[in-house]
Amino acid sequence: MKANMGSADKIIRILIAVVIGILYFTGQITGTAAIILLVLAGIFIATSFIGFCPLYAPFKISTKKKK
């Protein structure tokens, strides 16, 4: 599992996850949509910390800077 996410990609995913969390805990989103968005936020957090996005792999996409 080779890292394929750059720092900007990681920061954007974390910010989106935080916004989703805030919207959920303030009651702005509820029901099925809230559950789906919370799962998505969890995936964003996990992929940000791992540095690997499985959806990028089949398309050979990498936002990581090359050395």
Contacts in CASP RR format, 6 or more apart in sequence:
PFRMAT RR
TARGET T0000
AUTHOR 0000-0000-0000
METHOD contacts of the structure
MODEL  1
MKANMGSADKIIRILIAVVIGILYFTGQITGTAAIILLVLAGIFIATSFI
GFCPLYAPFKISTKKKK
1 50 0 8 1.000
1 52 0 8 1.000
2 52 0 8 1.000
3 50 0 8 1.000
3 51 0 8 1.000
3 52 0 8 1.000
3 64 0 8 1.000
4 51 0 8 1.000
4 52 0 8 1.000
4 53 0 8 1.000
4 56 0 8 1.000
4 57 0 8 1.000
4 61 0 8 1.000
4 62 0 8 1.000
4 63 0 8 1.000
4 64 0 8 1.000
5 13 0 8 1.000
5 47 0 8 1.000
5 48 0 8 1.000
5 51 0 8 1.000
5 52 0 8 1.000
5 53 0 8 1.000
5 56 0 8 1.000
5 62 0 8 1.000
5 63 0 8 1.000
5 64 0 8 1.000
6 51 0 8 1.000
6 63 0 8 1.000
6 64 0 8 1.000
6 65 0 8 1.000
8 63 0 8 1.000
9 53 0 8 1.000
9 63 0 8 1.000
10 48 0 8 1.000
10 51 0 8 1.000
13 44 0 8 1.000
13 45 0 8 1.000
13 47 0 8 1.000
13 48 0 8 1.000
14 44 0 8 1.000
14 45 0 8 1.000
14 48 0 8 1.000
16 41 0 8 1.000
16 44 0 8 1.000
17 41 0 8 1.000
17 42 0 8 1.000
17 44 0 8 1.000
17 45 0 8 1.000
17 48 0 8 1.000
20 29 0 8 1.000
20 37 0 8 1.000
20 38 0 8 1.000
20 40 0 8 1.000
20 41 0 8 1.000
21 38 0 8 1.000
21 41 0 8 1.000
23 29 0 8 1.000
23 37 0 8 1.000
24 34 0 8 1.000
24 37 0 8 1.000
24 38 0 8 1.000
29 37 0 8 1.000
47 53 0 8 1.000
47 54 0 8 1.000
53 61 0 8 1.000
56 62 0 8 1.000
56 63 0 8 1.000
END
